[in-house]
Every structure is written in C-alpha cells, then in structure tokens.
C-alpha cells in the first residue's frame, strides 16, 4: 500500500513539476524574461521559419476542405473521435474557415488586384494586413500551438489542477466567482502567453471541469497579456523607464476587472451548465480531511490513478494540437485580416472612438482626440494602439495611458478574441465587444488618475 501511495504521489509530482517549469517559471533568455516553452518555440521557428507560412497554408486549407465534408455528417465521423471533434462545426464557422483559406492563399501567393496593387485583394494581401497575420502571427502561433498541445497534458492530466483547485477555492470563488484551479490558467497566461491560457480554459471546459459561466469568465478575464509582450508595447512608445509603474498598474487594473466583470452582464448572465456533467470539483472540504492541502493531494493521486498512461497522454496532446491548428488558425486568419483591413484603411475605428472623447476630456487626458482614435482599434490587435500612439501622440502621459489601456483591454480579435471565437467557449462576437468596452472604461477610470500622479501635461 505504501509503495502504491508513493507511486501515485510521484505520478503527480514529476509531470506536474516538469509542466510548471515549462509553462509557469519565468527565465531570462537572450536579454528578456520568458518561459521555456516560448524559448523552444522560438528556436524551432528560427530553424524552420521559411517553411512555416507554407505549413499554415496547408493547415488552413485542410481545415476548410474537411469542414465542408463534415457538414454532411459522413458515416466515418464516429470512427475517429479526434478527427470528428476537430472538423465538425456549424455552417457559419465553415464559412469562416473557407474565407480564412481564401485569404491565406491570396496572401501566400502575393496576389494583387488592379493597377499599382490597388483593390480589395491587395488590401487583404498587403504586409500590414494578411501579410502580418500570416507571416508575423500564424507563423508564430503554429509552433506555439503544437508545443503547447503536446505538453499541456503535463499541467492538465496529472492532478496539478485538482491540487491547486483545492488549495485556492477559498480565494478564487468568493473574489472572482470561479474555481481555484483557474489560478493555473491565470499564471500560465501572465508568465507565458494569453493564447496558452485560452487553450487551457477551452480544454477544461470541454472536459467538464468548468461551466459555461466559468469558462467565459476565465477566458475573457484571466487570459492575461504576458510580461514579455507588455515590455514590447511599452518599448514601442519609448517609455521603458516607467516599466515598474506600468506593470503594477496593469496588474491592479486586471484584478479590478476580474472583480467587477463576472458580476455584470454579459458574464453574469451565463449559466452554470457543463458540457460533461459530474467532473467539476466540490467546493467544501469532505469529511475525513483536515486541510485543503491534504484534500488536494488526495484529489491529485486520484486523478493519477485514473490516467491510462502514455496512450491517454498522446491522445490528449494530439487533440489539443489539432483543435488549435485546424480550429483556431483559420479563424485568426479570417477575422484578424478583416479587422486589420478595417483598422488600417477605413475611419471606422476613429468614428467608434469618438464616444470616448468626452470621458478622456473629463479625465484631463492630453491630446484626447488622438487618444480616442486608439480606444476601439485595440479590439482588432493589441499592438496597433501603441503603434498609432508612437506615430501621432507626443505627450508622454498620453502615450503611457494608451500603452496601459491597450494591454488591459485584453480581448483583441487577431489573437485572444479569435482563439475564443474559434473554440467551444460560449462567448460570441457581440459579447466580446461588450466586454472589451467594459474593460476599456474601467481601465481608463484607473489609468488616467494614476498617470496624472506621475506625469505632467
């Protein structure tokens, strides 16, 4: 009996510690802080970078073709559950996959339209729009998705979430109305990347460990921007000397948003319904356990005992990777490209930002009109507001506010928003936009007064 318990404990500790090292421990590499998975992804990207756009083209094309085939519910759909789960979707998402395939082929082939490259097709394929999504975004995500898909079972399948959940339920539930295990999603996003947090959340929702409401809250509130990307944004507006203040403010705003948003619509209207009933953990300490730690260890051992070994590990790994490759990359290509076309070549986001002008003026934000034009464009891509600020805003205070808001808005379609829409997490596009507006207003009400304390107009 003793050997069995020790084996179960080792089965929990070894893979969980490896997963924590890979995904959650910050390390300094090449002059900046990052995580081991991101380092491995960057090394792979550097080694095979020239082949990655072609790989993305293949993935998005296969996704569109098989999406069309699976709309007809072929007989073999039940034979291969991973394939069926990856390619079975609704007609609207098949249409999005088809447009993603069209956009990616046009971009990859460098197709132009009209004299001098004018026209709709040229807008789609330009370096700032489709070219950016294919070469700068998808070519990075395709490697991260593969590695994360293959390695996330280390965090998911060996009891770590059960242990963390038992330890932190008394904190996470009353503060943020979500299970304690969600703390792992948050830490993974914060240290590593928001896309990893969305992947982890989608996996837990599909496995029945999060309800609809919990999955919606965690993906839109806790899929935080990584430290690394926060540095990139602040560097873009040339204010790195304020990084300490900047990141503390981002964390504070993130906590306030996490306290408020689950308690107001649209998140408060989500139901506590599960895709797979009976998997979620209980909230109270069962009889026979004297501490949350003891209960967490017992739950972890129980999860390890249920694990089927290497077969289940690889099954979960390929399911994760396939779901993100074939389900999410086409969505990012389609929606991300369209969003960037609107941001870069129309005034729609300038117009949509006008309602923020009175609030910015009330908060005495310098160059309020220029700042207002950056407010809504962050819904398309998080980096675009800081690029606009660097080019059109001269006030350090205004640049600082834009840099803060662009990170705390969190939900942008070219990556995290696109991932959420491409997953089974129950949040639609209008709800994402409402959440984006709510986060923007909360962020402004905190960031502007703090900026006034450290900057002068």
Helices and strands as residue ranges (DSSP letters): H 2-23, E 27-29, E 32-34, H 36-71, G 75-78, H 81-87, H 91-109, G 115-117, H 120-125, H 130-131, I 132-138, H 139-151, H 153-156, H 160-176, H 182-191, H 194-206, H 212-221, H 227-236, G 240-242, H 243-260, G 261-263, G 267-269, H 292-306, H 310-345, H 348-353, G 354-356, H 357-362, H 368-375, G 377-379, H 382-392, H 396-408, H 416-422, H 429-454
